[in-house]
Amino acid sequence: MLILHPAYVAGKIGVVRAQEILSDGEPSGRWLIEIDSENIIVSLTANEFQVIIR
């Protein structure tokens, strides 16, 4: 998938790893994305990334 925002990772490709779960066990509405070219995981809302088919 292609990252659209935030600027520091925009344009990079990542992999959805999981839906973010809050400490009370409820989903936060955000997704944990591992950035392919960097050693980081970011938490993004659905409008901050776009799913692409490789």
LUMMARLO-641775 format. One record per residue: x, y negated, z negated of N, C-alpha, C, O in turn; residue in three letters. Coordinates in pm, whole numbers, plus 50000, padded with zeros to 5 digits. Atoms other than C-alpha are relative to their C-alpha. Example, Ala and Ser with C-alpha at 12.3 -4.5 7.8 and 13.67 -1.06 7.14 Angstrom:
BEGIN
<pt n_u="50089" n_v="50119" n_w="50000" ca_u="51230" ca_v="50450" ca_w="49220" c_u="50090" c_v="49880" c_w="50000" o_u="50194" o_v="49882" o_w="49934" seti="ALA"/>
<pt n_u="49918" n_v="50119" n_w="50006" ca_u="51367" ca_v="50106" ca_w="49286" c_u="49923" c_v="49891" c_w="49927" o_u="49974" o_v="49780" o_w="49910" seti="SER"/>
END
This chain:
BEGIN
<pt n_u="50081" n_v="50117" n_w="50000" ca_u="50000" ca_v="50000" ca_w="50000" c_u="50086" c_v="49877" c_w="50000" o_u="50200" o_v="49880" o_w="49954" seti="MET"/>
<pt n_u="49930" n_v="50127" n_w="49986" ca_u="50103" ca_v="49644" ca_w="50065" c_u="49958" c_v="49907" c_w="49888" o_u="49839" o_v="49888" o_w="49863" seti="LEU"/>
<pt n_u="50027" n_v="50093" n_w="50108" ca_u="50133" ca_v="49399" ca_w="49778" c_u="49975" c_v="49861" c_w="50059" o_u="50056" o_v="49813" o_w="50139" seti="ILE"/>
<pt n_u="50034" n_v="50134" n_w="49951" ca_u="49966" ca_v="49062" ca_w="49848" c_u="50041" c_v="49891" c_w="49901" o_u="50087" o_v="49785" o_w="49942" seti="LEU"/>
<pt n_u="49967" n_v="50096" n_w="50107" ca_u="50024" ca_v="48882" ca_w="49513" c_u="50049" c_v="50081" c_w="49882" o_u="50016" o_v="50199" o_w="49874" seti="HIS"/>
<pt n_u="49942" n_v="50133" n_w="50012" ca_u="50206" ca_v="48776" ca_w="49292" c_u="50120" c_v="49982" c_w="50092" o_u="50169" o_v="50079" o_w="50151" seti="PRO"/>
<pt n_u="49897" n_v="50036" n_w="49903" ca_u="50476" ca_v="48600" ca_w="49492" c_u="50128" c_v="50083" c_w="49987" o_u="50190" o_v="50116" o_w="50088" seti="ALA"/>
<pt n_u="49872" n_v="49930" n_w="50017" ca_u="50772" ca_v="48787" ca_w="49339" c_u="50000" c_v="50143" c_w="50055" o_u="50107" o_v="50202" o_w="50069" seti="TYR"/>
<pt n_u="50007" n_v="49867" n_w="49937" ca_u="50649" ca_v="49119" ca_w="49487" c_u="49917" c_v="50000" c_w="50128" o_u="49898" o_v="50106" o_w="50189" seti="VAL"/>
<pt n_u="50082" n_v="50009" n_w="49878" ca_u="50435" ca_v="48994" ca_w="49779" c_u="50078" c_v="50050" c_w="50121" o_u="50196" o_v="50018" o_w="50138" seti="ALA"/>
<pt n_u="49938" n_v="49945" n_w="49880" ca_u="50510" ca_v="49178" ca_w="50103" c_u="50071" c_v="50132" c_w="49979" o_u="50113" o_v="50195" o_w="50076" seti="GLY"/>
<pt n_u="49933" n_v="49873" n_w="50029" ca_u="50661" ca_v="49480" ca_w="49930" c_u="49898" c_v="50114" c_w="50006" o_u="49778" o_v="50093" o_w="49997" seti="LYS"/>
<pt n_u="50083" n_v="49880" n_w="49995" ca_u="50529" ca_v="49834" ca_w="49955" c_u="50006" c_v="50068" c_w="49864" o_u="50112" o_v="50076" o_w="49802" seti="ILE"/>
<pt n_u="50005" n_v="49932" n_w="50129" ca_u="50415" ca_v="50019" ca_w="49644" c_u="49909" c_v="50121" c_w="50004" o_u="49842" o_v="50148" o_w="50104" seti="GLY"/>
<pt n_u="50081" n_v="49879" n_w="50014" ca_u="50242" ca_v="50333" ca_w="49523" c_u="49912" c_v="49982" c_w="49877" o_u="49960" o_v="49948" o_w="49769" seti="VAL"/>
<pt n_u="50091" n_v="50004" n_w="50114" ca_u="49932" ca_v="50335" ca_w="49302" c_u="50029" c_v="50120" c_w="49911" o_u="50025" o_v="50234" o_w="49957" seti="VAL"/>
<pt n_u="49969" n_v="49892" n_w="50093" ca_u="50023" ca_v="50538" ca_w="48994" c_u="49882" c_v="50036" c_w="49910" o_u="49861" o_v="50153" o_w="49879" seti="ARG"/>
<pt n_u="50113" n_v="49973" n_w="50090" ca_u="49715" ca_v="50501" ca_w="48770" c_u="49919" c_v="49874" c_w="49980" o_u="49965" o_v="49762" o_w="50006" seti="ALA"/>
<pt n_u="50079" n_v="50114" n_w="50043" ca_u="49432" ca_v="50281" ca_w="48660" c_u="50048" c_v="49963" c_w="49860" o_u="50071" o_v="50051" o_w="49777" seti="GLN"/>
<pt n_u="49956" n_v="50045" n_w="50131" ca_u="49538" ca_v="50070" ca_w="48362" c_u="49889" c_v="50022" c_w="49897" o_u="49773" o_v="49985" o_w="49920" seti="GLU"/>
<pt n_u="50095" n_v="49971" n_w="50108" ca_u="49368" ca_v="50180" ca_w="48039" c_u="50039" c_v="49917" c_w="49878" o_u="50155" o_v="49915" o_w="49838" seti="ILE"/>
<pt n_u="49976" n_v="50082" n_w="50119" ca_u="49335" ca_v="49947" ca_w="47740" c_u="50013" c_v="50087" c_w="49876" o_u="49983" o_v="50206" o_w="49879" seti="LEU"/>
<pt n_u="49977" n_v="49923" n_w="50123" ca_u="49417" ca_v="50052" ca_w="47383" c_u="49871" c_v="50061" c_w="49943" o_u="49877" o_v="50156" o_w="49866" seti="SER"/>
<pt n_u="50126" n_v="49942" n_w="50047" ca_u="49047" ca_v="50116" ca_w="47317" c_u="49950" c_v="50111" c_w="50091" o_u="49840" o_v="50164" o_w="50072" seti="ASP"/>
<pt n_u="50034" n_v="49891" n_w="49910" ca_u="49044" ca_v="50373" ca_w="47598" c_u="49919" c_v="49960" c_w="50121" o_u="49889" o_v="50043" o_w="50207" seti="GLY"/>
<pt n_u="50080" n_v="50050" n_w="49887" ca_u="48846" ca_v="50157" ca_w="47841" c_u="50090" c_v="49953" c_w="50113" o_u="50199" o_v="49901" o_w="50088" seti="GLU"/>
<pt n_u="49922" n_v="50051" n_w="49887" ca_u="48970" ca_v="50076" ca_w="48193" c_u="50002" c_v="49847" c_w="50000" o_u="49904" o_v="49782" o_w="49966" seti="PRO"/>
<pt n_u="49983" n_v="50145" n_w="50000" ca_u="49102" ca_v="49722" ca_w="48233" c_u="49953" c_v="49935" c_w="50130" o_u="49935" o_v="49814" o_w="50137" seti="SER"/>
<pt n_u="50032" n_v="50055" n_w="49869" ca_u="49002" ca_v="49684" ca_w="48599" c_u="50125" c_v="49969" c_w="50080" o_u="50116" o_v="49912" o_w="50189" seti="GLY"/>
<pt n_u="49871" n_v="50023" n_w="49933" ca_u="49371" ca_v="49667" ca_w="48694" c_u="50062" c_v="50135" c_w="50033" o_u="50024" o_v="50238" o_w="49978" seti="ARG"/>
<pt n_u="49933" n_v="49878" n_w="49955" ca_u="49597" ca_v="49921" ca_w="48863" c_u="50149" c_v="49988" c_w="49978" o_u="50207" o_v="49881" o_w="49997" seti="TRP"/>
<pt n_u="49855" n_v="49995" n_w="50019" ca_u="49955" ca_v="50024" ca_w="48783" c_u="50063" c_v="50042" c_w="50132" o_u="50035" o_v="50150" o_w="50184" seti="LEU"/>
<pt n_u="49939" n_v="49981" n_w="49869" ca_u="50163" ca_v="49997" ca_w="49100" c_u="50151" c_v="50007" c_w="49985" o_u="50212" o_v="49916" o_w="49928" seti="ILE"/>
<pt n_u="49854" n_v="49988" n_w="50000" ca_u="50521" ca_v="50123" ca_w="49136" c_u="50051" c_v="49942" c_w="50132" o_u="50011" o_v="49985" o_w="50240" seti="GLU"/>
<pt n_u="49943" n_v="50064" n_w="49881" ca_u="50719" ca_v="49903" ca_w="49377" c_u="50112" c_v="50088" c_w="50052" o_u="50207" o_v="50119" o_w="49980" seti="ILE"/>
<pt n_u="49904" n_v="49907" n_w="49940" ca_u="50916" ca_v="50126" ca_w="49618" c_u="50144" c_v="49950" c_w="49995" o_u="50235" o_v="50026" o_w="49961" seti="ASP"/>
<pt n_u="49864" n_v="50050" n_w="49982" ca_u="51218" ca_v="49899" ca_w="49665" c_u="50063" c_v="49948" c_w="49870" o_u="50178" o_v="49904" o_w="49871" seti="SER"/>
<pt n_u="49950" n_v="50052" n_w="50126" ca_u="51258" ca_v="49800" ca_w="49299" c_u="49967" c_v="50098" c_w="49889" o_u="49884" o_v="50187" o_w="49907" seti="GLU"/>
<pt n_u="50024" n_v="49911" n_w="50113" ca_u="51265" ca_v="49972" ca_w="48964" c_u="49900" c_v="49936" c_w="49904" o_u="49928" o_v="49919" o_w="49786" seti="ASN"/>
<pt n_u="50101" n_v="50064" n_w="50084" ca_u="50944" ca_v="49809" ca_w="48837" c_u="49861" c_v="50056" c_w="50028" o_u="49833" o_v="50109" o_w="50136" seti="ILE"/>
<pt n_u="50142" n_v="49971" n_w="49987" ca_u="50578" ca_v="49880" ca_w="48779" c_u="49926" c_v="49873" c_w="49965" o_u="49955" o_v="49809" o_w="49864" seti="ILE"/>
<pt n_u="50079" n_v="50120" n_w="50024" ca_u="50329" ca_v="49595" ca_w="48804" c_u="49854" c_v="50038" c_w="49979" o_u="49809" o_v="50143" o_w="50025" seti="VAL"/>
<pt n_u="50143" n_v="49982" n_w="50024" ca_u="49968" ca_v="49567" ca_w="48688" c_u="49926" c_v="49899" c_w="50086" o_u="49940" o_v="49778" o_w="50066" seti="SER"/>
<pt n_u="50067" n_v="50088" n_w="49904" ca_u="49749" ca_v="49427" ca_w="48966" c_u="49850" c_v="50026" c_w="50006" o_u="49805" o_v="50137" o_w="49982" seti="LEU"/>
<pt n_u="50142" n_v="49983" n_w="49974" ca_u="49382" ca_v="49365" ca_w="49030" c_u="49983" c_v="50047" c_w="50144" o_u="50076" o_v="50037" o_w="50224" seti="THR"/>
<pt n_u="50024" n_v="49945" n_w="49867" ca_u="49224" ca_v="49519" ca_w="49340" c_u="50016" c_v="49897" c_w="50111" o_u="50048" o_v="49934" o_w="50224" seti="ALA"/>
<pt n_u="49984" n_v="50101" n_w="49895" ca_u="49236" ca_v="49187" ca_w="49528" c_u="50145" c_v="49954" c_w="50018" o_u="50172" o_v="49869" o_w="50102" seti="ASN"/>
<pt n_u="49859" n_v="50036" n_w="49988" ca_u="49614" ca_v="49160" ca_w="49480" c_u="50080" c_v="50099" c_w="50084" o_u="50200" o_v="50079" o_w="50106" seti="GLU"/>
<pt n_u="49930" n_v="49906" n_w="49912" ca_u="49700" ca_v="49459" ca_w="49700" c_u="49905" c_v="50051" c_w="50107" o_u="49783" o_v="50038" o_w="50095" seti="PHE"/>
<pt n_u="50079" n_v="49946" n_w="49889" ca_u="49585" ca_v="49622" ca_w="50023" c_u="50050" c_v="50140" c_w="50029" o_u="50170" o_v="50162" o_w="50044" seti="GLN"/>
<pt n_u="49964" n_v="49862" n_w="49969" ca_u="49580" ca_v="49995" ca_w="50092" c_u="50028" c_v="50011" c_w="50149" o_u="49950" o_v="49965" o_w="50232" seti="VAL"/>
<pt n_u="49964" n_v="49977" n_w="49860" ca_u="49759" ca_v="50090" ca_w="50414" c_u="50027" c_v="50148" c_w="50019" o_u="50065" o_v="50218" o_w="49925" seti="ILE"/>
<pt n_u="49974" n_v="49861" n_w="49966" ca_u="49794" ca_v="50424" ca_w="50588" c_u="50135" c_v="50006" c_w="50070" o_u="50159" o_v="49935" o_w="50167" seti="ILE"/>
<pt n_u="49867" n_v="49986" n_w="49938" ca_u="50149" ca_v="50530" ca_w="50669" c_u="49998" c_v="50104" c_w="50107" o_u="50100" o_v="50130" o_w="50170" seti="ARG"/>
END
